[in-house]
Amino acid sequence: MRGIVWFRRDLRLHDQPALTAACRECDEIIPLFVFDDSLLQSHVFGAACVNFMLGCLQELSMSLAERGVVLRWRRGNPVEEVVRAAREWKADALYWNRDYEPATIERDRAVQQRLAQTGVVVRTFKDHVVFESEEIRGATGDPLQRYSAYRTRWWAKWQATKPSPLPIPRAMTASKNAVFPASPPLPSALELGYDLVTPWIEPGERNAKKRLQWFIEGPIHTYGNGRNMPGIDGSSRLSPHFRFGTVSACTAISAALGAFAKGGRASRADVMIWIDELVWREFFQQVLSAFPRVVNGPFRNAAVPPAREPGPERNRLFQAWCDGKTGFPIVDAGMRQLNQTGWMHNRVRMVVASFLVKDLRLDWQSGERYFMQRLLDADVAANNGNWQWCAATGTDAMRGYRIFNPVLQSKKFDPDGAYIRAYVPELSGVATRWIHEPHVMSLDEQGRVGCRIGADYPLPLVDHAQARREYLDLGQQLVTR
Ligand SMILES: Cc1cc2nc3c(=O)[nH]c(=O)nc-3n(C[C@H](O)[C@H](O)[C@H](O)COP(=O)(O)OP(=O)(O)OC[C@H]3O[C@@H](n4cnc5c(N)ncnc54)[C@H](O)[C@@H]3O)c2cc1C
């Protein structure tokens, strides 16, 4: 039997259910990746993400080649390309791991329908999450809409089933069919229509493994505090790897649980906090899967103040936010980190999102789109879920009208300004006591440190206290109306 393994967001060999099943059931396997032309042309994702994906594919291709198997690739409409590949290569079966984005579900259904007419067997597998939406349900069988309830059931399910990662298949047999033309090298980012950039986080399964090991041996044991400090390397930075599946959630959680043994009682809480972040990830995947409407609008019709009307003022504010020129150093450092590296610290993501929605009163979907275009880890479920959380329209909305104060957040989580100085060089000479709100420096002080506010670094775009009051007043009017 000849089987095609269609790789998508699962670019690894270890704990890879579709690949494992194909190797078990087929005499010959043909790994395939398809570059989706219309997705690439839409530029929903940016150069950082595309370059990272290509790095992962390069490594996957080498790992397969070491085992005597060639990764083949095609470019075009994935439905047409996969169906054509199955026909041309006379495949008996097609294997893939499931995805939960509405557009992808539709695409996969189309492939399945087309292949049903040709007799090619389609086998699909759970991979991207430990538990799919249908496996974690409330007492009435409905999808859960609160993270806390979801988390309780997720852990009960883990305890009951104790999942463990699959090993790399021992034997992979390449197709011996001589009619196969040699596979050309993978395309470059330029050939796909994107700039060439070196991914800030190293791509590929080997790097994911190294990073996980480094994290499990060190920072996980202080994660409870470390995760909030953008100036230190306190979180795993594995998000792009989870996004492209160079490490599975099951592998990471199993490794973290194994860290209990090494860390002793003191680190147990930290390890659990980290695993809970992966449960959040699964929660947002199940929200997307069960409520696909979230991609087009709010999860719930919350009484939140309306966004500012379109027009030049809105555009000016949005551009300043995107460019990291708001005059709020922590916001600017975050946006510049995103623009320069394709990644932003989670605490700062929350601060910049709150600032966009509450201080500038701009629509959260603009922020969501900008993040998708810039992030290495751009993921529909996590991005949408978190933006809706920050905008108070999501499943677990921020309670009441909670509004982050960017200056207090900065003082608390970047106390010495190391993060700000790393990304806002104009402020590098500013003393720590002024770094969080440099506009309060005297003119003398500004001259002394060589940073004139309003010239070298912008004045604050808004008065936070006033913006907060206006937002709350607008919210109050909606409630009492
Ligand atoms: C406005 C906003 C947008 C976001 N957009 C994305 C996105 O597009 N893609 C993305 O992967 N994450 C997104 N996040 C979640 C979070 O910021 C990143 O997952 C995290 O910063 C990645 O860093 P890390 O790998 O060091 O995480 P760690 O702290 O080491 O956490 C481990 C893993 O858990 C998952 N995780 C952690 N926090 C969250 C969370 N709040 N929601 C969902 N999963 C989480 C990630 O897969 C992460 O790699 C967003 C958060 C906010 C506030």
Ligand as a Chemical Component Dictionary entry (heavy atoms), coordinates in Angstrom:
data_LIG
# 
_chem_comp.id                   LIG 
_chem_comp.type                 NON-POLYMER 
_chem_comp.pdbx_formal_charge   0 
_chem_comp.three_letter_code    LIG 
# 
loop_
_chem_comp_atom.comp_id 
_chem_comp_atom.atom_id 
_chem_comp_atom.alt_atom_id 
_chem_comp_atom.type_symbol 
_chem_comp_atom.charge 
_chem_comp_atom.model_Cartn_x 
_chem_comp_atom.model_Cartn_y 
_chem_comp_atom.model_Cartn_z 
_chem_comp_atom.pdbx_ordinal 
LIG C1  C1  C 0 -3.089 40.049 22.409 1  
LIG C2  C2  C 0 -2.407 38.694 22.425 2  
LIG C3  C3  C 0 -2.205 37.995 21.243 3  
LIG C4  C4  C 0 -1.590 36.733 21.266 4  
LIG N1  N1  N 0 -1.385 36.057 20.077 5  
LIG C5  C5  C 0 -0.817 34.829 20.090 6  
LIG C6  C6  C 0 -0.590 34.096 18.880 7  
LIG O1  O1  O 0 -0.926 34.542 17.775 8  
LIG N2  N2  N 0 0.016  32.873 18.975 9  
LIG C7  C7  C 0 0.390  32.338 20.174 10 
LIG O2  O2  O 0 0.932  31.228 20.202 11 
LIG N3  N3  N 0 0.158  32.991 21.323 12 
LIG C8  C8  C 0 -0.422 34.215 21.322 13 
LIG N4  N4  N 0 -0.611 34.879 22.517 14 
LIG C9  C9  C 0 -0.353 34.175 23.781 15 
LIG C10 C10 C 0 1.031  34.377 24.402 16 
LIG O3  O3  O 0 1.375  35.722 24.411 17 
LIG C11 C11 C 0 2.114  33.584 23.689 18 
LIG O4  O4  O 0 1.721  32.263 23.484 19 
LIG C12 C12 C 0 3.391  33.586 24.564 20 
LIG O5  O5  O 0 3.823  34.907 24.781 21 
LIG C13 C13 C 0 4.459  32.795 23.884 22 
LIG O6  O6  O 0 5.645  32.857 24.627 23 
LIG P1  P1  P 0 6.292  31.549 25.233 24 
LIG O7  O7  O 0 6.356  30.499 24.184 25 
LIG O8  O8  O 0 7.529  31.962 25.896 26 
LIG O9  O9  O 0 5.169  31.139 26.272 27 
LIG P2  P2  P 0 5.283  30.336 27.643 28 
LIG O10 O10 O 0 4.974  31.312 28.719 29 
LIG O11 O11 O 0 6.506  29.546 27.749 30 
LIG O12 O12 O 0 4.009  29.366 27.531 31 
LIG C14 C14 C 0 4.098  28.068 26.920 32 
LIG C15 C15 C 0 3.148  27.964 25.761 33 
LIG O13 O13 O 0 1.807  28.085 26.198 34 
LIG C16 C16 C 0 1.033  28.717 25.198 35 
LIG N5  N5  N 0 0.484  29.953 25.754 36 
LIG C17 C17 C 0 1.040  30.750 26.685 37 
LIG N6  N6  N 0 0.225  31.766 26.985 38 
LIG C18 C18 C 0 -0.870 31.615 26.213 39 
LIG C19 C19 C 0 -2.072 32.342 26.064 40 
LIG N7  N7  N 0 -2.333 33.450 26.773 41 
LIG N8  N8  N 0 -2.970 31.904 25.164 42 
LIG C20 C20 C 0 -2.744 30.798 24.434 43 
LIG N9  N9  N 0 -1.632 30.064 24.540 44 
LIG C21 C21 C 0 -0.710 30.460 25.419 45 
LIG C22 C22 C 0 1.971  29.026 24.038 46 
LIG O14 O14 O 0 1.870  27.984 23.090 47 
LIG C23 C23 C 0 3.328  29.043 24.715 48 
LIG O15 O15 O 0 4.388  28.755 23.855 49 
LIG C24 C24 C 0 -1.206 36.164 22.499 50 
LIG C25 C25 C 0 -1.408 36.893 23.693 51 
LIG C26 C26 C 0 -1.993 38.139 23.648 52 
LIG C27 C27 C 0 -2.208 38.884 24.946 53 
# 
loop_
_chem_comp_bond.comp_id 
_chem_comp_bond.atom_id_1 
_chem_comp_bond.atom_id_2 
_chem_comp_bond.value_order 
_chem_comp_bond.pdbx_ordinal 
LIG C1  C2  SING 1  
LIG C2  C3  SING 2  
LIG C2  C26 DOUB 3  
LIG C3  C4  DOUB 4  
LIG C4  N1  SING 5  
LIG C4  C24 SING 6  
LIG N1  C5  DOUB 7  
LIG C5  C6  SING 8  
LIG C5  C8  SING 9  
LIG C6  O1  DOUB 10 
LIG C6  N2  SING 11 
LIG N2  C7  SING 12 
LIG C7  O2  DOUB 13 
LIG C7  N3  SING 14 
LIG N3  C8  DOUB 15 
LIG C8  N4  SING 16 
LIG N4  C9  SING 17 
LIG N4  C24 SING 18 
LIG C9  C10 SING 19 
LIG C10 O3  SING 20 
LIG C10 C11 SING 21 
LIG C11 O4  SING 22 
LIG C11 C12 SING 23 
LIG C12 O5  SING 24 
LIG C12 C13 SING 25 
LIG C13 O6  SING 26 
LIG O6  P1  SING 27 
LIG P1  O7  DOUB 28 
LIG P1  O8  SING 29 
LIG P1  O9  SING 30 
LIG O9  P2  SING 31 
LIG P2  O10 DOUB 32 
LIG P2  O11 SING 33 
LIG P2  O12 SING 34 
LIG O12 C14 SING 35 
LIG C14 C15 SING 36 
LIG C15 O13 SING 37 
LIG C15 C23 SING 38 
LIG O13 C16 SING 39 
LIG C16 N5  SING 40 
LIG C16 C22 SING 41 
LIG N5  C17 SING 42 
LIG N5  C21 SING 43 
LIG C17 N6  DOUB 44 
LIG N6  C18 SING 45 
LIG C18 C19 SING 46 
LIG C18 C21 DOUB 47 
LIG C19 N7  SING 48 
LIG C19 N8  DOUB 49 
LIG N8  C20 SING 50 
LIG C20 N9  DOUB 51 
LIG N9  C21 SING 52 
LIG C22 O14 SING 53 
LIG C22 C23 SING 54 
LIG C23 O15 SING 55 
LIG C24 C25 DOUB 56 
LIG C25 C26 SING 57 
LIG C26 C27 SING 58 
# 
